[in-house]
Each structure stands twice: as structure tokens, then as C-alpha cells.
Amino acid sequence: MTEPQAYLNGNFVPVSQAAVSVIDGGFVQGATVAEQLRTFGGELFRIEAHIERLFRSLAIVEVDPRLTPCEFAQIAEDLAEQNHALLGSGDDLGLTMFVTPGDYPAMVPGKPSGATVCMHTFALRFGLWAHKYKTGESLAITDVAQVPAACWPPELKCRSRMHYYLADRQARRRYPDSRALMLDENGFITETTTSNIVLYERGTGLVMPPREKVLPGISLGVLIELAEQLGIEYVERDLTPTDVAKADEALLTSTSPCVLPVVRFNGQEIGDGVPGKIYQRFMSAWSDLVGVDIARQAERFSAR
């Protein structure tokens, strides 16, 4: 096998043949529930937590995937094992799983097909973030707000993300190489377009938005576990843009990079304007947890 495999509706197929119909509800309405995982040493990281969150999202949108959580996990692990074997030594994969309602009823004759279930992998694009472990990330507030909880609950992980797309475009126009930091309808910080944000304040510790108001990030949960091991206190409270600007450090957590430092906000430096000591402690602890030097691996494969 030289081409990576994908899983689509009960079958393993070459990834080039894993096509979703143009009349699928995930395409027509953007009604797609999804999870993104990565491997370390070929092993999927925190797969149980990801699948638990996936099934919470499926319950919210009332879509039956016709698979149990255990079956999901087994398929994902089999797929990762097959496709990881195609990589070079020391490399790792990203794995995406998504579920849609299936055929959009208004566009298909007869009875709709039922849910579409797909999983596929890709070699991690380390080059997109490897340099940011050293140089840091830049964030900016835009005019595009987070979707209110009255539209769908923050815990729903879905692909209806036009607001993220528009916010990031506006952020880059205002401050080149920046990403958008989203506010809710009350002007409080929520998250970036792909990451949870956590601040560090001397004398307080980690400070983060209330978890019931943001996507419950798996990587955010890991950061909290590591904070407990490192003896770093953490609290949850509503945060304003002023809190971000005055923070001693700011961190982003997400699946592929794990943790990144934020060094600029709305064009101004955060703290000393360089990745700080708290960030370095978390990077070291996370690397120890997974048995991989996260930054060194990213640098090694950044020019893939």
C-alpha cells in the first residue's frame, strides 16, 4: 500500500476515493460534526476523550452514526496504524473524523441514506507552526463575534465556521500574520478560531474563560492536568481584551501544536514579547507526557 487509506461508510478506501456527495447535508447545510486528533509515536492521543466529545455533539444534533464509541475508536486506531506505516521514522499523523446527517432530503428521491461517517489521516503540517514555538503567535480582535449560545451550545464541535473564516481574514488585514480572538455577544473573550486561550497572571496563576462558555478543548484539559502536576494554580472567570493585553503570558492550546505562546495582541507585546517561562514549563511537561520532543519534531519535519 502506497496511498493512505480512509474510512467511509463501512469501507476502507484509498483517500483519493473518499468522496462525499454534493447532496450530502454536510455540504449543503454545513451540518457536520467533527473531531481532529493527532498521533505521538503513531499512537492516537486522548482518543477516548475525543470520541466522548464527538458523541456529545452527535446527541446535540440528533444524528445517529450507526456505530458505537468502541467501534469508532477501533476504526480510528486501525486507520492510524495503517497510514502511520507510510511515514518516515519519527513522523506523526493528524486524523480527522466527521459525521453528517447524510443526504439532504430535498435533493434526493426516496428515503435518505442515513448518516455519512468518514475518517481520514494526513501528515501533520508542522511547517505551519514549528517556528511559532520560538517566535510566538499574534492575536487580534475583529468585528466578527462568536456564535451566541442561543444558536448552538459552545460544546458542539461542528464545521459551521464561516465566522471563523471571516474573522481570521479581518485579523490578518489589520495585523499581518495574526489570528482572530473571538468575543461573545457581551464582549468577553471566548477562544481563537482553532484554539482555547489561557492567560497567566503572576500572583493568580492560569486564568481562562469559564469552560461552559467555550468549546471543551481536549488539549485544554491536558494543560489543566499539567498545571496540577506543576503546582500552578488556575481559575476560571470572564475575561476582557484588557485582561489579555495586561497578562504576563498567554498560551493557546490545540490538537496539533499542543501549546503555543502568544506574544502580541492587537499589535502590542504581551509581557516581554517573547515566549515566557510558564510556556516553557508546559512545553517541557507536555513533551515528557507524550514521549516526544514536540518542538524538535515540528522543526525536523517542518520542510516536509
C-alpha positions as a Markdown table, in Angstrom:
| # | Residue | x | y | z |
|---|---|---|---|---|
| 1 | Met | 0.0 | 0.0 | 0.0 |
| 2 | Thr | 1.5 | 3.4 | -1.1 |
| 3 | Glu | -1.6 | 5.6 | -0.8 |
| 4 | Pro | -3.1 | 6.4 | 2.6 |
| 5 | Gln | -6.5 | 4.8 | 3.4 |
| 6 | Ala | -9.6 | 6.4 | 4.5 |
| 7 | Tyr | -12.8 | 5.0 | 6.1 |
| 8 | Leu | -16.1 | 5.9 | 4.5 |
| 9 | Asn | -19.5 | 4.4 | 5.4 |
| 10 | Gly | -18.3 | 1.0 | 6.4 |
| 11 | Asn | -15.4 | 0.6 | 4.0 |
| 12 | Phe | -11.7 | 1.3 | 3.9 |
| 13 | Val | -10.8 | 3.0 | 0.6 |
| 14 | Pro | -7.8 | 5.0 | -0.8 |
| 15 | Val | -8.0 | 8.5 | 0.5 |
| 16 | Ser | -8.3 | 9.8 | -3.1 |
| 17 | Gln | -11.6 | 7.9 | -3.4 |
| 18 | Ala | -13.1 | 9.1 | -0.2 |
| 19 | Ala | -15.7 | 11.4 | -1.7 |
| 20 | Val | -18.8 | 12.9 | -0.1 |
| 21 | Ser | -21.7 | 13.6 | -2.3 |
| 22 | Val | -22.7 | 17.2 | -3.3 |
| 23 | Ile | -26.2 | 16.5 | -2.0 |
| 24 | Asp | -24.9 | 15.5 | 1.4 |
| 25 | Gly | -26.3 | 17.6 | 4.3 |
| 26 | Gly | -22.8 | 18.3 | 5.5 |
| 27 | Phe | -22.1 | 20.0 | 2.2 |
| 28 | Val | -25.5 | 21.6 | 1.5 |
| 29 | Gln | -26.0 | 23.0 | 5.1 |
| 30 | Gly | -22.6 | 22.7 | 6.7 |
| 31 | Ala | -24.2 | 20.2 | 9.1 |
| 32 | Thr | -21.1 | 18.4 | 10.1 |
| 33 | Val | -19.8 | 17.2 | 13.5 |
| 34 | Ala | -16.1 | 16.6 | 13.5 |
| 35 | Glu | -13.1 | 15.8 | 15.7 |
| 36 | Gln | -9.4 | 16.3 | 15.0 |
| 37 | Leu | -6.8 | 14.1 | 16.6 |
| 38 | Arg | -3.1 | 13.5 | 16.3 |
| 39 | Thr | -0.6 | 10.8 | 17.0 |
| 40 | Phe | 2.6 | 10.7 | 19.0 |
| 41 | Gly | 4.8 | 7.8 | 18.0 |
| 42 | Gly | 2.0 | 6.5 | 15.9 |
| 43 | Glu | -0.5 | 6.3 | 18.8 |
| 44 | Leu | -3.6 | 8.4 | 18.8 |
| 45 | Phe | -3.5 | 10.9 | 21.7 |
| 46 | Arg | -6.5 | 11.0 | 24.0 |
| 47 | Ile | -8.8 | 9.2 | 21.6 |
| 48 | Glu | -11.3 | 8.3 | 24.3 |
| 49 | Ala | -11.8 | 11.9 | 25.2 |
| 50 | His | -12.2 | 12.9 | 21.5 |
| 51 | Ile | -14.8 | 10.3 | 20.9 |
| 52 | Glu | -16.7 | 11.1 | 24.0 |
| 53 | Arg | -16.9 | 14.7 | 22.8 |
| 54 | Leu | -17.9 | 13.6 | 19.3 |
| 55 | Phe | -20.8 | 11.6 | 20.7 |
| 56 | Arg | -21.9 | 14.6 | 22.8 |
| 57 | Ser | -22.0 | 16.6 | 19.7 |
| 58 | Leu | -23.9 | 13.9 | 17.8 |
| 59 | Ala | -26.5 | 13.9 | 20.6 |
| 60 | Ile | -27.0 | 17.6 | 20.3 |
| 61 | Val | -27.6 | 17.5 | 16.5 |
| 62 | Glu | -29.6 | 14.2 | 16.8 |
| 63 | Val | -27.6 | 12.3 | 14.3 |
| 64 | Asp | -27.1 | 8.5 | 14.7 |
| 65 | Pro | -23.7 | 7.4 | 13.3 |
| 66 | Arg | -24.8 | 3.7 | 13.4 |
| 67 | Leu | -21.5 | 2.9 | 15.2 |
| 68 | Thr | -20.7 | 2.6 | 18.9 |
| 69 | Pro | -17.9 | 4.7 | 20.6 |
| 70 | Cys | -15.8 | 1.5 | 20.8 |
| 71 | Glu | -16.3 | 0.8 | 17.1 |
| 72 | Phe | -15.3 | 4.4 | 16.3 |
| 73 | Ala | -12.1 | 4.0 | 18.4 |
| 74 | Gln | -11.2 | 0.7 | 16.7 |
| 75 | Ile | -11.6 | 2.1 | 13.2 |
| 76 | Ala | -9.6 | 5.1 | 14.0 |
| 77 | Glu | -6.8 | 3.1 | 15.6 |
| 78 | Asp | -6.7 | 0.7 | 12.6 |
| 79 | Leu | -6.6 | 3.5 | 10.2 |
| 80 | Ala | -3.8 | 5.3 | 12.1 |
| 81 | Glu | -1.8 | 2.1 | 12.3 |
| 82 | Gln | -2.1 | 1.5 | 8.5 |
| 83 | Asn | -1.3 | 5.1 | 7.5 |
| 84 | His | 1.4 | 5.7 | 10.0 |
| 85 | Ala | 3.4 | 2.9 | 8.5 |
| 86 | Leu | 3.8 | 5.0 | 5.3 |
| 87 | Leu | 5.6 | 7.8 | 7.2 |
| 88 | Gly | 9.3 | 8.1 | 8.0 |
| 89 | Ser | 10.7 | 7.3 | 11.4 |
| 90 | Gly | 9.8 | 9.9 | 14.0 |
| 91 | Asp | 6.9 | 11.5 | 12.0 |
| 92 | Asp | 3.3 | 11.7 | 13.0 |
| 93 | Leu | -0.2 | 11.9 | 11.6 |
| 94 | Gly | -3.3 | 14.0 | 12.0 |
| 95 | Leu | -6.6 | 12.2 | 11.9 |
| 96 | Thr | -10.0 | 13.7 | 11.1 |
| 97 | Met | -13.3 | 12.1 | 11.8 |
| 98 | Phe | -16.6 | 13.6 | 10.8 |
| 99 | Val | -20.3 | 12.7 | 10.7 |
| 100 | Thr | -23.0 | 14.4 | 8.7 |
| 101 | Pro | -26.8 | 13.7 | 8.5 |
| 102 | Gly | -26.3 | 12.2 | 5.1 |
| 103 | Asp | -28.4 | 13.0 | 2.0 |
| 104 | Tyr | -30.2 | 16.3 | 2.1 |
| 105 | Pro | -33.9 | 15.2 | 1.8 |
| 106 | Ala | -34.9 | 18.0 | -0.6 |
| 107 | Met | -32.3 | 16.9 | -3.2 |
| 108 | Val | -32.7 | 13.1 | -3.2 |
| 109 | Pro | -35.6 | 11.0 | -4.4 |
| 110 | Gly | -36.9 | 8.3 | -2.0 |
| 111 | Lys | -35.6 | 7.7 | 1.5 |
| 112 | Pro | -32.4 | 9.5 | 2.6 |
| 113 | Ser | -29.3 | 7.3 | 3.0 |
| 114 | Gly | -28.7 | 8.0 | 6.7 |
| 115 | Ala | -25.5 | 9.4 | 8.3 |
| 116 | Thr | -22.3 | 9.8 | 6.4 |
| 117 | Val | -19.3 | 8.7 | 8.6 |
| 118 | Cys | -15.7 | 9.4 | 7.4 |
| 119 | Met | -12.2 | 9.2 | 8.8 |
| 120 | His | -9.0 | 10.2 | 7.1 |
| 121 | Thr | -5.4 | 11.0 | 8.0 |
| 122 | Phe | -2.8 | 13.4 | 6.8 |
| 123 | Ala | 0.9 | 14.0 | 7.5 |
| 124 | Leu | 1.0 | 16.8 | 10.1 |
| 125 | Arg | 1.7 | 20.2 | 8.5 |
| 126 | Phe | 4.4 | 21.1 | 11.1 |
| 127 | Gly | 5.7 | 23.9 | 8.9 |
| 128 | Leu | 2.6 | 25.9 | 9.7 |
| 129 | Trp | 3.5 | 26.3 | 13.4 |
| 130 | Ala | 7.0 | 25.0 | 14.1 |
| 131 | His | 8.6 | 28.5 | 14.1 |
| 132 | Lys | 5.9 | 29.8 | 16.5 |
| 133 | Tyr | 7.3 | 27.7 | 19.4 |
| 134 | Lys | 10.2 | 30.2 | 19.3 |
| 135 | Thr | 8.7 | 33.4 | 17.8 |
| 136 | Gly | 5.2 | 33.1 | 19.3 |
| 137 | Glu | 1.7 | 33.8 | 18.0 |
| 138 | Ser | -0.1 | 37.1 | 17.3 |
| 139 | Leu | -3.8 | 37.6 | 18.0 |
| 140 | Ala | -6.2 | 40.4 | 17.2 |
| 141 | Ile | -9.8 | 41.3 | 18.0 |
| 142 | Thr | -12.1 | 41.7 | 15.0 |
| 143 | Asp | -15.7 | 42.8 | 14.3 |
| 144 | Val | -16.8 | 39.2 | 13.8 |
| 145 | Ala | -18.3 | 37.8 | 17.0 |
| 146 | Gln | -18.5 | 34.2 | 18.3 |
| 147 | Val | -21.8 | 32.4 | 17.6 |
| 148 | Pro | -24.1 | 33.0 | 20.5 |
| 149 | Ala | -25.0 | 30.1 | 22.7 |
| 150 | Ala | -28.7 | 30.6 | 21.7 |
| 151 | Cys | -27.7 | 29.4 | 18.2 |
| 152 | Trp | -25.9 | 26.3 | 19.3 |
| 153 | Pro | -24.2 | 25.3 | 22.5 |
| 154 | Pro | -20.4 | 26.1 | 22.9 |
| 155 | Glu | -19.7 | 22.4 | 23.5 |
| 156 | Leu | -20.8 | 21.5 | 20.0 |
| 157 | Lys | -17.8 | 20.9 | 17.8 |
| 158 | Cys | -19.0 | 21.4 | 14.2 |
| 159 | Arg | -17.8 | 22.7 | 10.9 |
| 160 | Ser | -20.2 | 25.6 | 10.5 |
| 161 | Arg | -17.3 | 28.0 | 10.7 |
| 162 | Met | -17.8 | 30.9 | 8.3 |
| 163 | His | -17.5 | 33.3 | 11.2 |
| 164 | Tyr | -14.0 | 31.9 | 11.9 |
| 165 | Tyr | -13.0 | 32.3 | 8.3 |
| 166 | Leu | -14.2 | 35.9 | 8.1 |
| 167 | Ala | -12.6 | 36.8 | 11.5 |
| 168 | Asp | -9.2 | 35.4 | 10.5 |
| 169 | Arg | -9.2 | 37.3 | 7.2 |
| 170 | Gln | -10.0 | 40.5 | 9.0 |
| 171 | Ala | -7.4 | 39.9 | 11.7 |
| 172 | Arg | -4.7 | 39.4 | 9.0 |
| 173 | Arg | -5.7 | 42.6 | 7.3 |
| 174 | Arg | -5.4 | 44.6 | 10.5 |
| 175 | Tyr | -2.2 | 42.9 | 11.8 |
| 176 | Pro | -0.3 | 40.7 | 9.3 |
| 177 | Asp | 0.3 | 37.1 | 10.5 |
| 178 | Ser | -2.3 | 37.5 | 13.2 |
| 179 | Arg | -5.2 | 35.2 | 14.1 |
| 180 | Ala | -8.6 | 36.2 | 15.4 |
| 181 | Leu | -9.5 | 36.1 | 19.1 |
| 182 | Met | -13.3 | 35.8 | 19.3 |
| 183 | Leu | -15.6 | 37.8 | 21.7 |
| 184 | Asp | -19.0 | 36.7 | 22.7 |
| 185 | Glu | -22.1 | 38.9 | 22.5 |
| 186 | Asn | -21.2 | 40.6 | 25.8 |
| 187 | Gly | -17.6 | 41.4 | 24.8 |
| 188 | Phe | -15.9 | 38.7 | 26.8 |
| 189 | Ile | -13.1 | 36.5 | 25.4 |
| 190 | Thr | -14.0 | 33.1 | 24.2 |
| 191 | Glu | -11.4 | 31.4 | 22.0 |
| 192 | Thr | -9.5 | 31.7 | 18.8 |
| 193 | Thr | -10.6 | 30.1 | 15.6 |
| 194 | Thr | -8.8 | 26.9 | 16.3 |
| 195 | Ser | -7.6 | 27.1 | 19.9 |
| 196 | Asn | -8.5 | 27.7 | 23.5 |
| 197 | Ile | -6.7 | 30.6 | 25.1 |
| 198 | Val | -5.3 | 30.7 | 28.7 |
| 199 | Leu | -3.7 | 33.7 | 30.4 |
| 200 | Tyr | -1.0 | 33.6 | 33.1 |
| 201 | Glu | -1.1 | 36.3 | 35.8 |
| 202 | Arg | 1.6 | 36.4 | 38.5 |
| 203 | Gly | 0.0 | 36.0 | 41.9 |
| 204 | Thr | -3.0 | 34.3 | 40.4 |
| 205 | Gly | -1.8 | 31.6 | 38.0 |
| 206 | Leu | -3.6 | 30.4 | 34.9 |
| 207 | Val | -6.8 | 32.3 | 34.1 |
| 208 | Met | -9.2 | 31.0 | 31.5 |
| 209 | Pro | -12.8 | 31.7 | 30.3 |
| 210 | Pro | -15.4 | 29.7 | 32.1 |
| 211 | Arg | -15.4 | 26.2 | 30.4 |
| 212 | Glu | -19.1 | 26.2 | 30.0 |
| 213 | Lys | -18.8 | 29.2 | 27.6 |
| 214 | Val | -16.2 | 27.7 | 25.3 |
| 215 | Leu | -15.5 | 24.5 | 23.4 |
| 216 | Pro | -14.3 | 22.0 | 25.9 |
| 217 | Gly | -10.8 | 21.5 | 24.4 |
| 218 | Ile | -9.1 | 18.2 | 24.9 |
| 219 | Ser | -5.8 | 20.0 | 24.9 |
| 220 | Leu | -7.1 | 22.5 | 27.4 |
| 221 | Gly | -7.9 | 19.6 | 29.7 |
| 222 | Val | -4.3 | 18.3 | 29.2 |
| 223 | Leu | -2.9 | 21.8 | 30.1 |
| 224 | Ile | -5.0 | 21.8 | 33.3 |
| 225 | Glu | -3.7 | 18.3 | 34.2 |
| 226 | Leu | -0.1 | 19.5 | 33.7 |
| 227 | Ala | -0.8 | 22.7 | 35.8 |
| 228 | Glu | -1.8 | 20.5 | 38.7 |
| 229 | Gln | 1.4 | 18.4 | 38.3 |
| 230 | Leu | 3.5 | 21.6 | 38.1 |
| 231 | Gly | 1.8 | 23.2 | 41.1 |
| 232 | Ile | 0.4 | 26.1 | 39.1 |
| 233 | Glu | -2.9 | 27.4 | 40.3 |
| 234 | Tyr | -5.8 | 28.1 | 37.8 |
| 235 | Val | -9.1 | 29.9 | 37.9 |
| 236 | Glu | -12.0 | 30.4 | 35.5 |
| 237 | Arg | -13.6 | 33.8 | 35.0 |
| 238 | Asp | -14.9 | 36.1 | 32.3 |
| 239 | Leu | -12.0 | 37.8 | 30.5 |
| 240 | Thr | -11.9 | 41.0 | 28.6 |
| 241 | Pro | -9.5 | 42.2 | 25.9 |
| 242 | Thr | -7.8 | 44.4 | 28.6 |
| 243 | Asp | -7.1 | 41.2 | 30.6 |
| 244 | Val | -5.3 | 39.8 | 27.5 |
| 245 | Ala | -3.3 | 43.0 | 27.0 |
| 246 | Lys | -2.2 | 43.1 | 30.6 |
| 247 | Ala | -1.4 | 39.4 | 31.0 |
| 248 | Asp | 2.2 | 38.3 | 31.9 |
| 249 | Glu | 1.9 | 35.4 | 29.4 |
| 250 | Ala | -0.8 | 34.0 | 27.1 |
| 251 | Leu | -1.0 | 30.4 | 25.8 |
| 252 | Leu | -3.0 | 28.7 | 23.1 |
| 253 | Thr | -3.9 | 25.0 | 23.3 |
| 254 | Ser | -5.0 | 22.9 | 20.4 |
| 255 | Thr | -4.6 | 19.4 | 19.0 |
| 256 | Ser | -1.7 | 19.5 | 16.6 |
| 257 | Pro | 0.7 | 22.2 | 18.1 |
| 258 | Cys | -0.4 | 21.2 | 21.7 |
| 259 | Val | 0.6 | 24.6 | 23.2 |
| 260 | Leu | 1.8 | 27.8 | 21.7 |
| 261 | Pro | 2.9 | 31.1 | 23.2 |
| 262 | Val | 1.1 | 34.3 | 22.3 |
| 263 | Val | 3.5 | 37.3 | 22.3 |
| 264 | Arg | 1.4 | 40.0 | 20.6 |
| 265 | Phe | -2.2 | 41.2 | 20.9 |
| 266 | Asn | -3.7 | 43.9 | 18.7 |
| 267 | Gly | -0.2 | 44.9 | 17.6 |
| 268 | Gln | 1.2 | 45.3 | 21.1 |
| 269 | Glu | 3.5 | 43.0 | 23.1 |
| 270 | Ile | 2.2 | 40.7 | 25.8 |
| 271 | Gly | 4.6 | 40.6 | 28.7 |
| 272 | Asp | 8.1 | 40.7 | 27.4 |
| 273 | Gly | 7.0 | 40.0 | 23.9 |
| 274 | Val | 8.8 | 36.6 | 23.8 |
| 275 | Pro | 7.8 | 33.1 | 24.8 |
| 276 | Gly | 7.9 | 33.1 | 28.6 |
| 277 | Lys | 9.0 | 30.7 | 31.4 |
| 278 | Ile | 5.5 | 29.4 | 32.1 |
| 279 | Tyr | 5.1 | 28.4 | 28.4 |
| 280 | Gln | 8.5 | 26.7 | 28.5 |
| 281 | Arg | 7.5 | 24.7 | 31.6 |
| 282 | Phe | 4.3 | 23.5 | 29.9 |
| 283 | Met | 6.1 | 22.6 | 26.7 |
| 284 | Ser | 8.7 | 20.5 | 28.6 |
| 285 | Ala | 5.9 | 18.8 | 30.7 |
| 286 | Trp | 3.8 | 18.0 | 27.6 |
| 287 | Ser | 6.8 | 16.6 | 25.8 |
| 288 | Asp | 7.5 | 14.4 | 28.8 |
| 289 | Leu | 3.9 | 13.3 | 28.8 |
| 290 | Val | 3.9 | 12.1 | 25.2 |
| 291 | Gly | 7.5 | 10.9 | 25.0 |
| 292 | Val | 8.3 | 13.2 | 22.1 |
| 293 | Asp | 10.2 | 16.5 | 22.0 |
| 294 | Ile | 7.3 | 18.4 | 20.5 |
| 295 | Ala | 9.2 | 21.4 | 19.2 |
| 296 | Arg | 12.1 | 19.4 | 17.9 |
| 297 | Gln | 9.8 | 17.1 | 16.0 |
| 298 | Ala | 8.0 | 20.0 | 14.4 |
| 299 | Glu | 11.3 | 21.6 | 13.4 |
| 300 | Arg | 12.6 | 18.4 | 11.9 |
| 301 | Phe | 9.5 | 17.8 | 9.7 |
| 302 | Ser | 8.6 | 21.5 | 9.0 |
| 303 | Ala | 10.0 | 21.4 | 5.5 |
| 304 | Arg | 8.1 | 18.3 | 4.6 |
